[in-house]
Amino acid sequence: MSNMINLIVSFVNSLAFAEEAIATPSFTEMMVRTMPMFFMVFFIFYFLVIRPQTAKERAHKALLATLKRGDTVVTSSGLIGRVVTVENGVVTLESGSSTKLKFEAQHVEKRFEGKVSLESQASNG
């Protein structure tokens, strides 16, 4: 029985000293191991978030630079109108027979490709 107890005590002591024997990595070793992970996260973030957003911004700036009188556009609020004037970052849209609205140019989302009649429905019926 005492042999069994001695065996258990020696096993527990060896486990306790084994924890002290494990060397902790230095700061440099830890950085070398973790830097590739940081680079991978950055590249994934760049290709999934930053790059598409800058492409969208470039396309939007090109749209605003080429706006001209007579273009039919859609605003960020969903209003469809014909461009009357573009000056100093303000776009004037005609949305009916005599309805003109002014918007900041940045709120023009896209050109409207479909056919739409901007005439008042009340005057037709």
C-alpha positions as CSV (number, residue, x, y, z in Angstrom):
1,M,0.0,0.0,0.0
2,S,2.8,2.4,0.8
3,N,4.3,1.6,-2.7
4,M,1.0,2.7,-4.3
5,I,1.0,5.9,-2.3
6,N,4.6,6.6,-3.1
7,L,3.8,6.0,-6.8
8,I,0.9,8.4,-6.8
9,V,2.9,11.1,-4.9
10,S,5.8,10.8,-7.3
11,F,3.3,11.0,-10.3
12,V,1.7,14.2,-8.9
13,N,5.1,15.7,-8.2
14,S,6.2,15.0,-11.8
15,L,3.1,16.6,-13.2
16,A,3.7,19.7,-11.0
17,F,7.3,20.0,-12.1
18,A,6.4,19.3,-15.7
19,E,4.4,22.5,-15.9
20,E,7.4,24.5,-14.7
21,A,9.6,22.7,-17.3
22,I,7.5,24.0,-20.2
23,A,9.2,27.0,-21.6
24,T,7.1,30.0,-22.4
25,P,7.8,31.5,-25.8
26,S,9.5,34.9,-26.0
27,F,7.7,38.0,-27.3
28,T,9.5,37.6,-30.7
29,E,8.4,34.0,-31.1
30,M,4.8,35.0,-30.3
31,M,4.9,37.8,-32.8
32,V,6.4,35.6,-35.5
33,R,3.5,33.1,-35.0
34,T,0.7,35.7,-34.9
35,M,1.8,38.1,-37.7
36,P,0.7,35.9,-40.6
37,M,-2.8,35.7,-39.0
38,F,-3.0,39.5,-38.8
39,F,-1.9,39.8,-42.4
40,M,-4.5,37.3,-43.5
41,V,-7.3,39.1,-41.6
42,F,-6.2,42.4,-43.2
43,F,-6.2,41.0,-46.7
44,I,-9.6,39.4,-46.3
45,F,-11.0,42.7,-44.9
46,Y,-9.4,44.6,-47.8
47,F,-10.8,42.4,-50.5
48,L,-14.2,42.0,-49.0
49,V,-14.9,45.5,-47.6
50,I,-12.4,48.3,-48.6
51,R,-11.9,47.5,-52.3
52,P,-15.6,47.1,-53.2
53,Q,-16.5,50.3,-51.4
54,T,-13.8,52.3,-53.2
55,A,-15.0,50.9,-56.5
56,K,-18.5,51.9,-55.7
57,E,-17.4,55.4,-54.7
58,R,-15.4,55.8,-57.9
59,A,-18.5,54.7,-60.0
60,H,-20.7,57.2,-58.1
61,K,-18.3,60.1,-58.7
62,A,-18.2,59.2,-62.4
63,L,-22.0,59.2,-62.5
64,L,-22.2,62.7,-60.8
65,A,-19.5,64.1,-63.1
66,T,-21.5,63.0,-66.2
67,L,-25.0,64.1,-65.1
68,K,-26.6,66.4,-67.7
69,R,-29.9,68.1,-68.4
70,G,-32.5,65.5,-69.5
71,D,-31.1,62.5,-67.7
72,T,-33.6,60.5,-65.8
73,V,-32.2,59.5,-62.4
74,V,-33.2,57.8,-59.2
75,T,-32.4,59.4,-55.8
76,S,-31.5,57.6,-52.6
77,S,-35.1,58.2,-51.4
78,G,-36.5,56.4,-54.5
79,L,-37.7,59.5,-56.3
80,I,-37.5,59.3,-60.1
81,G,-37.0,62.6,-61.9
82,R,-35.5,64.3,-64.9
83,V,-32.4,66.5,-64.4
84,V,-33.1,70.2,-65.0
85,T,-29.9,71.7,-63.7
86,V,-26.7,70.6,-62.0
87,E,-24.7,73.3,-60.3
88,N,-22.5,73.6,-57.2
89,G,-23.4,70.1,-55.9
90,V,-27.1,70.7,-56.2
91,V,-29.3,68.9,-58.7
92,T,-32.7,70.2,-59.7
93,L,-35.1,67.4,-60.7
94,E,-38.4,67.7,-62.4
95,S,-40.7,65.0,-61.1
96,G,-44.0,66.1,-62.7
97,S,-45.3,68.6,-65.2
98,S,-44.3,71.6,-63.1
99,T,-42.8,70.1,-59.9
100,K,-39.1,70.9,-59.5
101,L,-37.2,69.6,-56.5
102,K,-33.6,70.4,-55.4
103,F,-31.4,67.6,-54.1
104,E,-27.8,67.4,-53.0
105,A,-26.0,65.8,-55.9
106,Q,-24.6,63.0,-53.7
107,H,-28.2,61.7,-53.2
108,V,-28.5,60.8,-56.9
109,E,-28.0,57.0,-56.8
110,K,-28.2,55.9,-60.5
111,R,-29.6,56.6,-63.9
112,F,-33.0,55.3,-64.5
113,E,-33.0,52.9,-67.5
114,G,-36.7,52.2,-67.8
115,K,-39.5,54.3,-69.4
116,V,-41.5,56.5,-67.1
117,S,-43.9,59.3,-67.7
118,L,-43.3,62.3,-65.5
119,E,-46.6,63.9,-66.5
120,S,-49.3,64.3,-63.9
121,Q,-51.9,61.5,-64.0
122,A,-54.6,63.9,-62.9
123,S,-54.4,65.9,-66.1
124,N,-54.9,62.7,-68.2
125,G,-58.1,61.5,-66.7
